[in-house]
C-alpha cells in the first residue's frame, strides 16, 4: 500500500508538478496558501525537479527502463536479481541528492508518541477514536526531505528529456 502511494506521489509530481487532492487527502496533508519558497534558478518548476530526479534514477540505475519493461515474461528469479541491483543503484542516487529523515525516529512495532499535535506529521490508522490519542504502535516511521540538493541543469537542457535516445555508430 505504501509503495503504491509512493508511486502515485512520484507520478503526480512528475506529470502535474503537484500532488493531487486525492493523494494529499490520503497523506493527511493540505495545500499551502502561502507562496512556496523560490526554487533555485536551475530548477524552474516542481515538475522540472521531479523530472530531474527521474533522469538521475534512469542514468544511474535504468529505473525507467526497468519500470517500462514487461516483467511478466521473466522468471521470478530473474526479476528478483534485477530488482536487487536497481534498488541498490536507486538508493545510492537518491541519498546522493536528497537527505531523508524519519518523521518519528523509532522502532516500528513499538509504542511511539506523536511528535506534535500537527495532524500532517502523523496519520493514525486502525480503530481511531474521534479524538486521536497521544500515540500508538508505530507502523511506519514516515519520511521527510531534510535537504534536496539537485545539480544545476545544463544551459539549454530540456528537463523533459529523461534520457536521450542512444544510437551506436559502428
Secondary structure, DSSP 8 states (H G I E B T S, - for coil): -HHHHHHHHHHHHHHHSS--HHHHHHHT----SS------TT--SHHHHHHHHHHHHHHHH-HHHHHHS-GGGS-HHHHHHHHHHHHHHHHHHHHHHEEEEESS-S-TTSEEE-SSS-TTT----SS--SS--SEEE-S---EEEEEE------TT--TT-SS-------
